[in-house]
Amino acid sequence: MFTKLVPLLVAAVLGATGCYGSGTVAYSTNGSYVTPDLVAVGSGVSVIANYDEPIFYSGGFYWWPTERGWFRSRYYTGGWVYDAAPPVAVTRISSPYRYRYYRPTHYVVRNRPVPVQRVERPRYDHRATRDHRR
């Protein structure tokens, strides 16, 4: 009886005191988020290996170049936000589209990324041109 009562009391106390937790959750079809294979292409910049689009990773964000500018997201599968001032390491990438399907010699696939057809595309919103990271 005592072992059943203690968890109930703890839950009631935590609920009454407003205790809460925080964290990051990502979803995919198999129930977990798998980071795609990344290949270093510059100082502090990597690209998703052998992918249909040149999506880079730097400073904790994925970066997607478009004709309108750079978009960033914590996940390469969606949540893209326009960034008017991307980091210098990203802007120094000359000809980012040459990194489509990029893979180094002897590259072996470890983690297959989500097919690009299932990835949310960046959408430019002319009203949201501010950098919301700061």
C-alpha positions, 0 to 999 in steps of 0.5 A: 500500500505504501509503495503505491501511495508515495508516487501518488503523493509525489505527483500531487505535490509536484502538480500543485507546486507548478513543477515542470520540465523543459527539453527538445523533442523531435519526431520522425516516422520511426519515433526518433530523430536521426541526425543525417551524415554530415561532411565537413566542407569548411571551418565550422561548416558541414553539409548533409552528405549525398543529399538532393539539396545543399543543406549545411550545418553550423553553430547548432543550426541547419542552413539552407541557401535559396535565391532569397537568402539563407534560412536556418532551423534546428532540424533539417526536416522543417521549421525554416526561418529566414535569417538576414544575418547568417554566420560568417562561416556560412556566408563564406561558402562560395557556390553552395549548390555545388554541394548537392550530392556532395560526398567525399572519397570512400564515403560510407552511408551511416544514417540516411536522411529523410527524403527531400520530398518529405522535407518542409521547404523554406518559405520567405515571409517579407514581414519576418526579416528580423533575426529572432535568435537575439 
